[in-house]
Amino acid sequence: MNSTAGATTPRPHLDADQSRPSAVVSLDASLARLGKRFDWGHIEEDAYRAEWARLRAQREELVGRTAERALPPLPLVSLMQG
């Protein structure tokens, strides 16, 4: 039996300065690899579900932060002046 079968891969720490789009792309790739590992039978369903939930939550947090910063709020005065 492979001695690394139960080992998990290191989880990268996301810095505040890290580019949001590249971080989302990285998380999407991690989710795709996770699905393949589950399909191939390399991880159990419970571990798959826990890791999938963790990665999705991390992705949603990044997407939410990106959306918050994407468009600054406009003052109402600028809308009225045309």
VOVO-968095 format. One line per field, with one value per atom (N, C-alpha, C): residue number from 1; x, y, z; residue in one letter. Coordinates in nm, 2 decimals, decimal comma. Example, Ala and Ser with C-alpha at 12.3 -4.5 7.8 and 13.67 -1.06 7.14 Angstrom:
BEGIN
resi	1:1:1:2:2:2
east	1,32:1,23:1,32:1,28:1,37:1,29
north	-0,57:-0,45:-0,33:-0,22:-0,11:0,00
up	0,78:0,78:0,78:0,71:0,71:0,79
resn	a:a:a:s:s:s
end
This chain:
BEGIN
resi	1:1:1:2:2:2:3:3:3:4:4:4:5:5:5:6:6:6:7:7:7:8:8:8:9:9:9:10:10:10:11:11:11:12:12:12:13:13:13:14:14:14:15:15:15:16:16:16:17:17:17:18:18:18:19:19:19:20:20:20:21:21:21:22:22:22:23:23:23:24:24:24:25:25:25:26:26:26:27:27:27:28:28:28:29:29:29:30:30:30:31:31:31:32:32:32:33:33:33:34:34:34:35:35:35:36:36:36:37:37:37:38:38:38:39:39:39:40:40:40:41:41:41:42:42:42:43:43:43:44:44:44:45:45:45:46:46:46:47:47:47:48:48:48:49:49:49:50:50:50:51:51:51:52:52:52:53:53:53:54:54:54:55:55:55:56:56:56:57:57:57:58:58:58:59:59:59:60:60:60:61:61:61:62:62:62:63:63:63:64:64:64:65:65:65:66:66:66:67:67:67:68:68:68:69:69:69:70:70:70:71:71:71:72:72:72:73:73:73:74:74:74:75:75:75:76:76:76:77:77:77:78:78:78:79:79:79:80:80:80:81:81:81:82:82:82
east	0,08:0,00:0,09:0,05:0,12:0,12:0,23:0,24:0,19:0,17:0,11:-0,04:-0,10:-0,24:-0,33:-0,30:-0,38:-0,33:-0,22:-0,16:-0,24:-0,25:-0,32:-0,22:-0,25:-0,16:-0,17:-0,06:-0,06:-0,15:-0,22:-0,32:-0,25:-0,26:-0,19:-0,26:-0,19:-0,24:-0,27:-0,39:-0,42:-0,38:-0,29:-0,25:-0,35:-0,36:-0,45:-0,41:-0,28:-0,23:-0,24:-0,28:-0,29:-0,40:-0,37:-0,47:-0,59:-0,71:-0,83:-0,87:-0,86:-0,90:-0,81:-0,68:-0,59:-0,62:-0,66:-0,69:-0,82:-0,91:-1,04:-1,01:-0,92:-0,88:-0,81:-0,73:-0,65:-0,75:-0,85:-0,95:-1,03:-1,07:-1,14:-1,06:-0,93:-0,85:-0,84:-0,83:-0,83:-0,96:-1,07:-1,20:-1,20:-1,15:-1,15:-1,06:-0,94:-0,85:-0,92:-0,98:-1,05:-1,15:-1,23:-1,33:-1,27:-1,16:-1,09:-1,04:-0,98:-0,93:-1,05:-1,16:-1,28:-1,32:-1,33:-1,38:-1,28:-1,15:-1,06:-1,05:-1,12:-1,13:-1,01:-0,94:-0,82:-0,86:-0,98:-1,02:-1,16:-1,20:-1,33:-1,43:-1,56:-1,67:-1,67:-1,65:-1,66:-1,55:-1,43:-1,31:-1,34:-1,39:-1,42:-1,52:-1,63:-1,74:-1,68:-1,60:-1,55:-1,45:-1,37:-1,27:-1,35:-1,45:-1,53:-1,59:-1,65:-1,72:-1,62:-1,50:-1,40:-1,36:-1,33:-1,28:-1,39:-1,51:-1,63:-1,65:-1,64:-1,66:-1,55:-1,42:-1,31:-1,33:-1,38:-1,40:-1,51:-1,62:-1,73:-1,69:-1,60:-1,55:-1,47:-1,38:-1,30:-1,39:-1,49:-1,57:-1,65:-1,70:-1,77:-1,69:-1,56:-1,47:-1,44:-1,42:-1,39:-1,51:-1,63:-1,75:-1,76:-1,73:-1,74:-1,64:-1,53:-1,43:-1,44:-1,51:-1,52:-1,58:-1,69:-1,75:-1,77:-1,70:-1,72:-1,86:-1,92:-2,05:-2,04:-2,14:-2,15:-2,23:-2,19:-2,27:-2,40:-2,51:-2,64:-2,64:-2,57:-2,56:-2,51:-2,42:-2,37:-2,48:-2,56:-2,67:-2,77:-2,80:-2,90:-2,85:-2,72:-2,67:-2,65:-2,65:-2,64:-2,51
north	-0,12:0,00:0,12:0,23:0,35:0,42:0,46:0,53:0,67:0,73:0,86:0,87:0,75:0,74:0,83:0,84:0,92:1,06:1,09:1,23:1,32:1,45:1,55:1,65:1,71:1,80:1,93:2,01:2,13:2,23:2,31:2,40:2,54:2,60:2,73:2,84:2,93:3,04:3,15:3,21:3,32:3,45:3,52:3,66:3,76:3,87:3,98:4,04:4,03:4,09:4,00:3,87:3,78:3,82:3,81:3,85:3,76:3,83:3,75:3,66:3,71:3,62:3,50:3,51:3,40:3,30:3,36:3,28:3,19:3,26:3,18:3,07:3,10:3,00:2,89:2,92:2,82:2,73:2,79:2,71:2,63:2,68:2,60:2,48:2,50:2,38:2,28:2,33:2,24:2,16:2,23:2,16:2,05:2,08:1,98:1,86:1,89:1,78:1,70:1,76:1,69:1,59:1,64:1,55:1,43:1,45:1,34:1,24:1,29:1,20:1,12:1,18:1,11:1,00:1,05:0,95:0,83:0,85:0,75:0,66:0,70:0,62:0,65:0,76:0,79:0,85:0,91:0,96:0,91:0,90:0,86:0,97:0,93:1,03:1,14:1,10:1,20:1,30:1,26:1,35:1,44:1,38:1,46:1,57:1,53:1,63:1,74:1,71:1,81:1,91:1,85:1,93:2,02:1,96:2,03:2,15:2,13:2,24:2,35:2,31:2,41:2,49:2,42:2,49:2,58:2,54:2,62:2,74:2,72:2,84:2,94:2,89:2,98:3,05:2,98:3,04:3,15:3,12:3,21:3,34:3,32:3,43:3,52:3,46:3,54:3,61:3,54:3,60:3,72:3,70:3,80:3,93:3,90:4,02:4,09:4,01:4,07:4,16:4,11:4,18:4,31:4,30:4,42:4,53:4,49:4,59:4,63:4,55:4,58:4,71:4,75:4,87:4,96:5,07:5,15:5,21:5,24:5,30:5,44:5,47:5,61:5,70:5,82:5,91:5,94:5,95:5,97:6,10:6,20:6,33:6,31:6,22:6,21:6,15:6,07:6,01:6,11:6,20:6,31:6,41:6,44:6,54:6,49:6,36:6,31:6,30
up	0,00:0,00:0,00:-0,07:-0,08:0,06:0,11:0,24:0,24:0,12:0,11:0,08:0,09:0,05:0,14:0,27:0,36:0,38:0,31:0,32:0,24:0,29:0,22:0,16:0,05:-0,01:0,07:0,07:0,15:0,09:0,17:0,13:0,12:0,01:0,00:0,08:0,14:0,21:0,11:0,12:0,03:0,09:0,03:0,08:0,04:0,11:0,07:-0,06:-0,09:-0,21:-0,33:-0,31:-0,42:-0,52:-0,65:-0,75:-0,73:-0,72:-0,70:-0,82:-0,95:-1,06:-1,06:-1,04:-1,05:-0,93:-0,82:-0,70:-0,73:-0,79:-0,83:-0,93:-1,03:-1,13:-1,06:-0,96:-0,89:-0,81:-0,74:-0,67:-0,76:-0,88:-0,97:-1,02:-1,04:-1,08:-0,96:-0,84:-0,72:-0,71:-0,74:-0,74:-0,84:-0,96:-1,07:-1,03:-0,98:-0,94:-0,83:-0,73:-0,62:-0,68:-0,78:-0,84:-0,91:-0,97:-1,04:-0,93:-0,82:-0,72:-0,66:-0,65:-0,60:-0,70:-0,83:-0,93:-0,94:-0,92:-0,93:-0,81:-0,70:-0,58:-0,49:-0,51:-0,43:-0,30:-0,28:-0,15:-0,13:0,00:0,04:0,02:0,02:0,00:0,11:0,23:0,34:0,33:0,29:0,27:0,15:0,05:-0,07:-0,04:0,02:0,05:0,14:0,24:0,33:0,26:0,18:0,10:-0,01:-0,07:-0,17:-0,10:0,01:0,08:0,12:0,17:0,21:0,09:-0,02:-0,14:-0,20:-0,20:-0,25:-0,16:-0,03:0,06:0,03:0,02:-0,01:-0,14:-0,24:-0,37:-0,36:-0,30:-0,28:-0,21:-0,11:-0,03:-0,12:-0,21:-0,30:-0,40:-0,46:-0,56:-0,50:-0,37:-0,31:-0,28:-0,24:-0,22:-0,35:-0,45:-0,58:-0,63:-0,61:-0,65:-0,57:-0,44:-0,36:-0,40:-0,45:-0,49:-0,64:-0,72:-0,86:-0,89:-0,84:-0,87:-0,74:-0,73:-0,61:-0,62:-0,51:-0,51:-0,57:-0,65:-0,71:-0,62:-0,60:-0,52:-0,60:-0,53:-0,60:-0,68:-0,63:-0,70:-0,84:-0,87:-1,01:-1,10:-1,04:-1,12:-1,16:-1,07:-1,10:-1,19:-1,20:-1,28:-1,43:-1,45:-1,58:-1,62
resn	m:m:m:n:n:n:s:s:s:t:t:t:a:a:a:g:g:g:a:a:a:t:t:t:t:t:t:p:p:p:r:r:r:p:p:p:h:h:h:l:l:l:d:d:d:a:a:a:d:d:d:q:q:q:s:s:s:r:r:r:p:p:p:s:s:s:a:a:a:v:v:v:v:v:v:s:s:s:l:l:l:d:d:d:a:a:a:s:s:s:l:l:l:a:a:a:r:r:r:l:l:l:g:g:g:k:k:k:r:r:r:f:f:f:d:d:d:w:w:w:g:g:g:h:h:h:i:i:i:e:e:e:e:e:e:d:d:d:a:a:a:y:y:y:r:r:r:a:a:a:e:e:e:w:w:w:a:a:a:r:r:r:l:l:l:r:r:r:a:a:a:q:q:q:r:r:r:e:e:e:e:e:e:l:l:l:v:v:v:g:g:g:r:r:r:t:t:t:a:a:a:e:e:e:r:r:r:a:a:a:l:l:l:p:p:p:p:p:p:l:l:l:p:p:p:l:l:l:v:v:v:s:s:s:l:l:l:m:m:m:q:q:q:g:g:g
end
